[in-house]
Amino acid sequence: MADFRFHVPADCYIGQDALYKLPLVLDGGPERALLVADPGLAEAKTAERVAAILEGRGMQLITFDDMAERPSSAAVEEAASLARGARVPLVIGLGGVRAMHVAKAVAALAPAGSSGERGVDAWIDGEPPVRPPLPLALVPTSYRDPFLLSGGLVLTDARTGGAVFLQARRGIESAVVLDPNAFGGMSAKATAEALLDGAMIAIEGYASAREGFLSDMTLKEAAGLYIRALDATLLRPEDPQARMDAARACFLSGLGLAASSPGLGTAISFAVNARWGVPKANLAAVILPYLLESLSRSRPEKIASLAPLFCEIDAEEGAAGAAARAVESIRTRLGQLKIPSRLKDFELPLERLVETAEAARKFDFMNFLPRTMTVDDVFDFIKTVY
């Protein structure tokens, strides 16, 4: 067996009211920082709470939240320019997956000098940043991010409208704060969809060709916590224990995926979201049972080992039977949530989803699928879900 090496330098805080420890995470903090905040947080007032905590300790915050109606690469370019102009020594990301990835790109690009400056377009075209990134603190307000601790990010290219995967330097994340109280503001249905997205990501990493003993342990536990949180949410949407389980699952999933890799469902959901604007969590909820069926054929023993997390299993059923029960249990939960069961329910044109298949196959992490897939294979899967 090859030697194992793993390094995650981020300080991670997980727990109720962990937001209040943000100044400690930042070791007192510099005098100013750029806060990349999800515009959808206004109603929940989470950004206001973070600002009050840090400004109360003497930090000057410059807030950037102009992401709603523009491609994320355009948001990165403007935010990075703002960070350079203000000479901020720190970037803080607050919000969902989109805000996390914009903040990560800004931290990577902001140190570029005025001469020979490399912007986000150059990075997308194959010229990554060469200078060390700014310190980056991430405060997720959603339940999942497949690249939380791996330096990865997905942006929408403003020039083409397509999704692109970029790899920042490993260890770019200086700190991660997961506070269940920051996960509020979503409806019960949106919460359930986010949990299903998290479960899908964890399962993909568990079945990846890149998996190892660390990812097996962390991602199996993450998948179980996501399902437990989902079942609790179905009964009691405001259950604080469900949010705590989701926070732990988010961390374990990010940790496991730093050693493994997400897969087909993640690639397709990012690609469709970038092109058509359908929320990624909605897409993941539709894709998950079909993905489980596909993985049951390529990695039956893996899916069978996860099956007891989803439902009761007869020990005599065998791997195929256990995997089939897991798929059926997910479909039962989707039926309770009245979630669409097909991509066509989002009014997506099938003939244009060939572009989605092409964009999804270009993601680097697609090279670690349990079985090799061409663009045609990806499109065949999309047609199955459609």
C-alpha positions in Angstrom: 0.0 0.0 0.0 1.3 3.5 -0.9 2.2 5.9 1.9 -0.7 8.1 3.1 -0.2 11.9 3.4 -3.0 14.3 4.4 -2.9 17.9 5.3 -5.8 20.2 6.2 -4.4 23.4 7.8 -7.8 25.1 8.4 -9.0 25.8 12.0 -12.4 24.4 12.2 -15.1 25.3 14.8 -18.3 23.4 14.9 -21.1 24.0 17.4 -23.9 26.1 18.7 -23.0 29.8 18.6 -19.7 29.1 17.0 -20.1 32.4 15.1 -19.2 34.2 18.3 -15.8 32.5 18.3 -15.0 34.0 14.8 -12.7 36.6 16.3 -10.8 33.8 18.1 -10.5 31.9 14.9 -9.1 34.9 13.3 -6.7 35.3 16.2 -7.9 38.8 17.0 -8.2 39.6 13.3 -6.6 42.3 11.1 -8.0 45.8 11.1 -10.2 45.2 8.0 -11.5 42.4 5.8 -13.6 41.8 2.7 -16.9 40.1 3.6 -18.3 38.1 0.6 -21.9 37.6 1.7 -24.7 35.7 0.1 -27.4 38.3 -0.8 -30.1 35.8 0.3 -29.1 36.2 3.9 -30.7 39.6 4.4 -33.9 38.2 5.8 -32.1 35.9 8.2 -29.9 38.8 9.3 -26.9 36.5 9.5 -24.6 38.9 7.7 -25.6 41.6 10.2 -24.7 39.3 13.1 -21.3 38.5 11.7 -20.7 42.2 11.0 -21.7 43.1 14.6 -19.4 40.4 16.0 -16.4 41.5 14.1 -16.9 45.3 14.1 -17.5 45.0 17.8 -13.9 43.8 18.0 -12.6 46.8 16.0 -12.5 45.2 12.5 -13.6 47.3 9.5 -15.7 45.2 7.1 -16.1 45.9 3.4 -19.1 43.9 2.3 -19.6 42.6 -1.2 -22.9 40.9 -1.9 -23.6 41.7 -5.6 -23.9 38.1 -6.8 -27.6 37.5 -7.4 -28.1 38.5 -11.0 -24.7 37.9 -12.5 -22.4 35.1 -13.4 -20.1 34.2 -10.5 -16.9 34.9 -12.5 -18.0 38.5 -13.0 -18.7 38.8 -9.3 -15.2 37.4 -8.6 -13.6 40.0 -10.8 -15.4 42.9 -9.2 -14.9 41.6 -5.6 -11.2 40.9 -6.2 -10.7 44.4 -7.6 -12.5 45.8 -4.5 -10.2 43.7 -2.3 -7.1 45.0 -4.0 -8.2 48.6 -3.9 -8.9 48.4 -0.2 -5.7 46.4 0.4 -7.6 44.0 2.7 -5.5 41.3 4.3 -8.4 38.9 4.9 -11.4 37.5 3.0 -14.4 36.1 4.8 -17.0 34.1 2.9 -20.5 33.9 4.3 -23.5 32.0 2.7 -24.2 29.1 0.5 -22.0 27.2 -1.9 -21.9 30.1 -4.5 -20.7 32.6 -1.9 -18.1 30.2 -0.6 -16.7 29.6 -4.0 -16.7 33.3 -5.0 -14.9 34.1 -1.7 -12.3 31.4 -2.4 -11.6 32.7 -5.9 -11.3 36.3 -4.5 -8.8 35.1 -1.9 -6.7 33.4 -4.6 -6.8 36.3 -7.1 -6.7 39.4 -4.9 -2.9 39.3 -4.2 -2.2 39.8 -8.0 -0.2 42.9 -8.7 -1.2 45.7 -11.1 1.5 44.6 -13.6 0.9 41.3 -15.4 -2.3 40.9 -13.3 -4.0 37.6 -13.8 -7.8 37.8 -13.5 -10.4 35.2 -13.3 -10.7 34.8 -17.1 -7.0 33.9 -17.3 -7.4 31.4 -14.5 -10.4 29.8 -16.3 -8.2 29.7 -19.5 -5.5 27.7 -17.8 -3.3 30.4 -16.0 -3.9 29.9 -12.3 -2.8 32.6 -9.7 0.9 32.4 -8.9 1.0 34.5 -5.7 0.1 33.0 -2.3 -3.6 33.7 -1.5 -5.0 35.9 1.2 -6.1 34.2 4.4 -9.7 33.0 4.0 -12.3 32.3 6.6 -15.5 30.4 5.5 -18.8 30.6 7.3 -21.2 28.3 5.5 -24.9 28.9 6.0 -26.0 25.8 4.0 -25.5 22.1 4.7 -23.1 21.1 2.0 -20.0 22.1 0.0 -18.1 19.3 -1.8 -14.9 21.4 -1.8 -15.1 22.9 1.7 -11.6 21.8 2.6 -9.9 20.9 -0.7 -9.3 24.2 -2.4 -11.8 23.4 -5.2 -14.5 25.8 -6.5 -17.0 26.0 -9.3 -17.8 29.3 -11.1 -20.1 30.3 -13.9 -18.0 31.7 -16.8 -19.5 35.1 -17.7 -18.2 34.7 -21.3 -19.9 31.4 -22.0 -22.6 30.9 -19.3 -21.1 27.5 -18.5 -19.8 26.0 -15.3 -16.0 25.6 -14.8 -14.1 23.8 -12.0 -11.0 25.5 -10.7 -8.4 24.2 -8.2 -7.0 26.8 -5.8 -4.0 26.0 -3.7 -4.5 23.3 -1.2 -4.9 24.8 2.2 -6.4 28.1 1.0 -9.1 27.8 3.6 -7.6 29.3 6.8 -10.6 28.8 9.0 -14.1 27.2 8.7 -16.9 28.0 11.2 -20.0 25.8 11.2 -22.7 27.1 13.4 -26.1 25.4 13.2 -27.8 28.6 14.1 -26.5 30.1 10.9 -28.3 27.4 8.9 -31.8 28.9 9.4 -33.9 30.9 7.0 -34.8 28.1 4.6 -38.2 26.4 4.3 -38.5 22.8 5.5 -38.6 21.6 1.8 -35.5 23.6 0.9 -33.7 22.3 4.0 -34.6 18.7 3.0 -33.3 19.3 -0.5 -30.0 20.7 0.8 -29.6 17.6 3.1 -30.3 15.3 0.1 -27.6 17.2 -1.8 -25.2 16.7 1.0 -26.0 13.0 1.2 -25.5 12.7 -2.6 -22.1 14.3 -2.4 -21.0 12.1 0.5 -22.2 9.0 -1.3 -20.3 9.9 -4.4 -17.1 10.4 -2.5 -17.6 7.1 -0.7 -18.0 5.3 -4.1 -15.2 7.2 -5.9 -12.3 5.5 -7.5 -10.2 7.9 -5.4 -11.6 6.7 -2.0 -9.4 5.4 0.8 -9.6 4.4 4.4 -10.0 8.0 5.7 -12.7 9.0 3.2 -14.5 5.7 3.8 -14.8 6.4 7.5 -15.7 10.1 7.3 -18.0 9.9 4.3 -20.0 6.9 5.5 -20.5 8.8 8.8 -21.5 11.9 7.0 -24.0 10.1 4.8 -25.6 8.7 8.0 -25.8 12.1 9.7 -27.4 13.6 6.6 -30.1 11.0 6.5 -30.7 11.2 10.2 -31.0 15.0 9.9 -33.3 14.6 6.9 -35.6 12.2 8.8 -35.7 14.5 11.8 -36.5 17.5 9.6 -39.4 15.6 8.0 -41.0 15.3 11.4 -39.8 18.5 13.1 -38.5 21.1 10.6 -36.9 23.3 13.4 -35.3 20.4 15.3 -32.0 21.8 16.7 -30.4 18.4 16.8 -31.0 17.9 13.1 -29.1 21.1 12.4 -26.3 20.0 14.6 -26.1 16.7 12.8 -26.1 18.6 9.5 -23.2 20.8 10.6 -21.2 17.7 11.6 -22.1 16.0 8.3 -21.0 19.1 6.4 -17.6 19.0 8.1 -17.1 15.3 7.8 -18.1 15.4 4.1 -15.7 18.2 3.4 -12.9 16.3 5.2 -13.6 13.1 3.4 -13.8 14.7 0.0 -10.5 16.4 0.5 -9.1 12.9 0.4 -11.6 11.5 -2.2 -13.7 13.2 -4.9 -17.3 14.1 -5.7 -18.8 12.6 -8.9 -21.4 12.5 -11.6 -24.4 14.0 -9.7 -22.4 16.9 -8.4 -21.0 17.6 -11.9 -24.4 17.6 -13.6 -26.1 19.6 -10.9 -23.4 22.3 -11.1 -23.5 22.3 -14.9 -27.3 22.6 -15.0 -27.4 25.3 -12.3 -24.9 27.4 -14.1 -26.6 27.3 -17.5 -30.3 27.2 -16.4 -30.4 28.7 -12.9 -32.2 25.7 -11.3 -31.0 25.5 -7.7 -28.4 22.9 -7.2 -30.1 21.3 -4.2 -33.3 20.8 -6.2 -31.4 19.1 -8.9 -29.5 16.8 -6.5 -32.8 15.7 -4.9 -34.0 14.6 -8.3 -30.7 13.0 -9.4 -29.9 11.1 -6.1 -32.1 7.9 -6.6 -30.9 7.5 -10.2 -27.3 8.0 -9.1 -27.8 5.3 -6.4 -29.1 2.9 -9.0 -26.1 3.6 -11.2 -23.6 3.2 -8.3 -25.4 0.0 -7.3 -24.3 -1.5 -10.6 -20.7 -0.2 -10.6 -20.0 -0.4 -6.8 -22.7 -2.7 -5.4 -20.8 -3.6 -2.2 -20.3 0.1 -1.4 -24.0 1.0 -1.7 -25.0 -2.2 0.1 -22.8 -1.1 3.0 -24.6 2.2 3.2 -28.1 0.7 2.9 -28.6 0.2 6.7 -28.2 4.0 7.0 -31.4 4.4 4.9 -33.6 1.6 6.0 -33.8 -1.8 7.7 -32.0 -4.5 5.8 -32.4 -8.3 5.8 -28.9 -9.8 6.2 -29.8 -12.5 3.7 -30.8 -10.2 0.9 -27.3 -9.8 -0.6 -25.7 -6.7 -1.9 -28.1 -6.2 -4.8 -31.1 -6.5 -2.6 -29.8 -4.1 0.0 -28.8 -1.5 -2.6 -32.3 -1.7 -4.1 -33.9 -1.2 -0.7 -31.7 2.0 -0.2 -32.9 3.4 -3.5 -36.5 2.7 -2.7 -36.2 4.3 0.7 -34.9 7.5 -0.9 -37.8 7.5 -3.3 -40.2 7.1 -0.4 -38.7 10.2 1.3 -38.9 12.2 -2.0 -42.6 11.2 -2.2 -43.2 12.6 1.3 -41.5 15.9 0.3 -43.5 16.0 -3.0 -40.2 16.8 -4.8 -40.1 16.5 -8.7 -38.9 13.2 -9.8 -37.6 14.1 -13.3 -35.4 16.8 -14.8 -38.2 17.6 -17.3 -40.2 18.9 -14.4 -37.9 21.9 -14.4 -38.8 22.6 -18.1 -35.3 22.0 -19.3 -34.9 21.3 -23.1 -33.5 17.9 -23.5 -31.7 18.8 -26.8 -29.8 21.5 -25.0 -28.7 19.2 -22.2 -25.9 17.8 -24.4 -24.1 21.0 -23.5 -24.6 20.2 -19.9 -23.1 16.7 -20.5 -20.1 18.3 -22.1 -19.6 20.8 -19.3 -19.9 18.2 -16.6 -17.4 15.8 -18.3 -14.8 18.6 -18.3 -14.7 18.8 -14.6 -11.3 17.4 -13.4 -13.0 15.3 -10.6 -14.9 13.4 -13.2 -11.7 11.4 -13.8 -12.3 9.6 -10.5 -15.7 8.1 -11.2 -16.2 4.4 -10.3 -16.2 3.7 -14.0 -14.9 5.8 -16.9 -17.6 7.9 -18.6 -17.6 9.7 -22.0 -19.7 12.7 -22.8 -22.2 10.2 -24.4 -22.3 8.2 -21.2 -23.0 11.4 -19.2 -25.8 12.4 -21.6 -27.3 8.9 -21.4 -27.5 9.3 -17.6 -29.1 12.7 -18.0 -31.7 11.2 -20.4 -32.5 8.5 -17.8 -33.1 11.2 -15.2 -35.0 13.4 -17.7 
